[in-house]
Amino acid sequence: MKNFTLENIRSAENQDLSKGVFVILFNATNIPPHLLISIEGKIYSITDSGRQLGSSLEKLVLFIKRKNVPTVFVEWMQLESWKVATLESLIRDSFLKYDRVVEGKISCLFPIRAIAAAVLGAEMMKANFIFELFPLMEKKNALGKVFELNMGTAIVNSNFNLLTYSDSELRKSILEAKKII
């Protein structure tokens, strides 16, 4: 598996994240990170317990700061031609197609990958992990600024190497996390 590096990462300020579209890697130093998408300060995600549709990014950021959760925010570029309402509708519809994460069948990547395919092209559907999706998006010049919160020593020279893992490592990690809960 080839590493993918996010570069020129800066510490996030609230004003950096309130406008635009971001792919969020929550618990970015874990295998797997949880993936969310934000648009204009609203977040969308699926988890094993259900969906989040249009929740407050500001509240999530406060939680991230309070709990010291390592998180990366990757700006999604080339969406200027899309009206915010149209894009938000696409995002909402993509997340409504999935009730929740289902181990081994549906991951939190699926709705984000579907949005990428609708906006950037069908080849985005080839990605099974975020470390496969980001290089495809980069080829389309769709990745912009990168911000972080609580990443600490995981950021080296303003860069972060995305963790790569196999499907079996992913399943093992999920099973171990369930044992803790």
Rosetta blueprint (number, residue, H / E / L):
1 M L
2 K L
3 N L
4 F L
5 T E
6 L E
7 E L
8 N L
9 I E
10 R E
11 S E
12 A L
13 E L
14 N H
15 Q H
16 D H
17 L H
18 S L
19 K L
20 G L
21 V E
22 F E
23 V E
24 I E
25 L E
26 F E
27 N L
28 A L
29 T L
30 N L
31 I L
32 P L
33 P L
34 H E
35 L E
36 L E
37 I E
38 S E
39 I E
40 E L
41 G L
42 K E
43 I E
44 Y E
45 S E
46 I E
47 T E
48 D L
49 S L
50 G E
51 R E
52 Q E
53 L E
54 G E
55 S E
56 S E
57 L H
58 E H
59 K H
60 L H
61 V H
62 L H
63 F H
64 I H
65 K H
66 R H
67 K H
68 N L
69 V L
70 P L
71 T E
72 V E
73 F E
74 V E
75 E E
76 W E
77 M L
78 Q L
79 L L
80 E L
81 S L
82 W L
83 K L
84 V H
85 A H
86 T H
87 L H
88 E H
89 S H
90 L H
91 I H
92 R H
93 D H
94 S H
95 F H
96 L H
97 K L
98 Y L
99 D L
100 R L
101 V L
102 V E
103 E L
104 G L
105 K L
106 I E
107 S L
108 C L
109 L H
110 F H
111 P H
112 I H
113 R H
114 A H
115 I H
116 A H
117 A H
118 A H
119 V H
120 L H
121 G L
122 A H
123 E H
124 M H
125 M H
126 K H
127 A L
128 N L
129 F L
130 I H
131 F H
132 E H
133 L H
134 F H
135 P H
136 L H
137 M H
138 E H
139 K H
140 K L
141 N L
142 A L
143 L E
144 G E
145 K E
146 V E
147 F E
148 E E
149 L E
150 N L
151 M L
152 G H
153 T H
154 A H
155 I L
156 V E
157 N L
158 S L
159 N E
160 F E
161 N E
162 L L
163 L L
164 T L
165 Y L
166 S L
167 D H
168 S H
169 E H
170 L H
171 R H
172 K H
173 S H
174 I H
175 L H
176 E H
177 A H
178 K H
179 K H
180 I H
181 I L
